[in-house]
Amino acid sequence: MKKHFLKTLLLTATLIFTSLGVSFAEPKKGGTLIAAVGNNPRHLNPAVQSGIVTGFPGAQLFATPIRYDNNWEPQPYLAESWEISDGGKTVKLNLVKDAVFHDGVPIKSSDVKFSLETIKKHHPFKTMFAPVVSVETPDEHTAVLKLSSPHPALMLAMSSQLMAIIPEHVYGDGQDPKTHPQNSENVVGSGPFKLVEFKSGEHIILERFDDFFIDGRPYLDKMVLKIIRDPATRTIGLENGEIDFYAFENVPTNINRLKKNANLNVTPDGYAAIGPIDWLAFNTKSGKTADVNVRRAIAYAIDRNFILKAIMLGVADEARTGIHPGSPYYEPNVEAYDIDIDKANKILDDAGYKKGGDGMRFGLNVDFGWPGLRPNAEYTKAALKKIGIDVTVRQSADFPTWAQTVSNHNFDLTWDTVFNWGDPVIGVHRTYQTSNIKKGVIWSNTQQYSNPKVDAIMEKAGVENDMAKRKALYSELQKMLANDLPVYWTNTLPYHTIYSNKVGNPPMGIWATSSPMDMTYIKE
Amino acid sequence: MLLVLLVVVVLNFLMLHLAPGDIADTIAQTMGGADEQDMAELRKQYGLDQPFFVQLFNYVVRVALLDFGHSHFYNLPVFDLIMERFPATLLLVFSAQILSLFVGILLGVYAAQNPNGLSSLFVNMFSLFGYAAPVFWTGILLLIAFSLHIPIFPVSGMRDITIESSNFFVHFFDVLRHLFLPMITLASIFFAYYSRLCRASMLEVLGADFVRTAKAKGLSKKDVLLKHALKNSLSPVITFAGLSFSAVVSGAILVETVYSWPGLGTLAFNSIISRDTPVLLGILIFSTLMVTVGNLLTDLTLKALDPRIKI
């Protein structure tokens, strides 16, 4: 009887799932996706140019060994399987057998070797493949990476736009890959779409690559990436249906306005690995902010909730540490510095910063790296007045001006947005490592923060292959950093993807548009 | 002329050099970070590690040889980059200039007939509004009105790339459709100048003896106004139009940004922000050329209007 019941249950379940399966819309083939991009890419070769602007077309033009699903799990892509052995020091990639480049030449293991070596030499994220000593190619479809030490960041570094497989017979012709003419035109890629036309300042047109190594994909015939710099114009384009898709929208008023439109979908999903965080960085070496008490008092005086509600209008998430809340390594249980003006005043009193006749203790400058962070800087002035710090908001003329000021350490406080880029080794360590205090280099350790214990933990976490142990190390790191407070982290940059109702399967993984859009389709 | 160009080139170079930061910083920005060696390598590659005067000298020499060089940012020949965008700017600037002249003169003539009437007041207000409103604001306002609520014009670009037709006229009207709003926006700044100037000049001429003679001859009001008065009152308007040509070119930068018009304006703006010196220099020379040609056209028009003028 019981057995019979179970059988019935199983049958019913099967029936339900089958009927559900029918009701799932089958992706439709064909159609053109009109997307907008906010900036002009320098060129389209992600092997020698990082950043989300090149990432969008770059991830369509070039395939990577692996890709990630929504849950941070690596999935086969150009490598149909992989084996990790020798305590993480040997990584064997088994490539898809029938993959070809856009010019019809087969993709071989030697191309993987060439790509990795090119990236290692020319890509700005040196930590991605630093431990890779050599790449062996026992046969055409097998690439074996030999590492000097275990390197858990390797998996993420082989995904998204970070390890574009580029053809050796094109980019290995002796010209400098960074300035290769085929980075902008006649691009020979390995991904689901091939380049039709790149008109700087106007558009990038991509077309379905018929011999793509995944059968039946991509679904779209064509992708048009219109370069529209003005946010208001982009918003109107989405509203009147001229644009189907826009990723990386981060203007809160635009997001809230577009949310009201019934023809559009607005989602914050898909940016966990990109991991953009807004923060207030301190100069920990010189000036008043060299004193950790001053930094803590400032953190207590700045209300994270005010920023989330009044400046970000409720579209951003809280970020308590330098690791993005969407990352598996995020540790929310750290000192959060919730608003407490009395405590902040007491810390400053105790540390001997007496208020003068005008109620002020001392003055500080605050800079900001992006126009969108101006309200944060102005809020800082108002907030710190309450604890007797007289803040001057310094406006930089443009990005290079600000970069010079901050990278040469001529600042007290600065608002900034910095990206995680997947693994903490790639985008997080750089902000706190003593060895990365490099004058003149923006997004190095410009805080000049140095703590040997923190350095040691990062070194350990960087080579720890056991996920649980690694998590514990990063948890400890985040707690220590929150205590030392070289940076006061406030919120995620509210990146949102906006797509019209006729778009199916927009990229919702951890890499947003820096991942292949071979499954995106146009409904109806 | 050459001396002026030399001074302009040197000044431009100096100003860009004084601005903090360089191309290596901008490239680091687009990369989401860079390391020391990369940045040093970039600076070496673009000669930024050399002493200031060596850089200046190389720069001037290259310009003298009409070598526009390579864009540091896009790594493309500057000449190609500019030529790709020059026609779009030319189209926008000339059509806006012609439109604003035409409308401005029309309004001016209309207002001059009844200088203290309601219509004159209306013309003044309308044209001053265009002059006073920031051009990017006018642009967005027009977009909201005519792209969103009454969707008759596209929001961005110069062409609809999904049109697959080889018919010239299909493309011609497509460009015209895209041109309409940017053109109006850019022209709106100058309606005020031309209409007020034309009105004042018309008023002066209308009181002149030869107009009274024409009226006494029994010519129709239309003939008096258009053949005699207008023709003689146009000189200051045209002269001013020639002078303000450079202002139209600079106004184009903002208009191009709002409408994503693929012209030189956006390129100039980008190259300043990204410290892309060779591109900026190239644009400078081209806009000088454009303004010079504009002034030449002004002179020719003036000569056509008044045969006494010699060029």
Interface residues (C-beta under 8 A of the other chain):
Chain A: T32 I34 N39 N40 P41 R42 H43 Q49 S50 G51 I52 V53 T54 P124 F125 K126 T179 N183 S184 K199 S200 G201 E202 H203 I205 V224 K226 I227 I228 R229 D230 A232 T233 I236 G237 E239 N240 E242 A397 D398 F399 P400 T401 A403 Q404 T405 S407 F419 W421 G427 R430 K438 G440 V441 I442 W443 S444
Chain B: A19 P20 G21 D22 D25 T26 I27 A28 Q29 T30 M31 G32 G33 A34 D35 E36 D38 M39 F73 Y74 N75 L76 L81 E84 R85 I140 L143 I144 S147 L148 P151 P154 V155 S156 G157 M158 I161 T162 T257 V258 Y259 S260 P262 T266 L267 N270 I272 I273 S274 R275
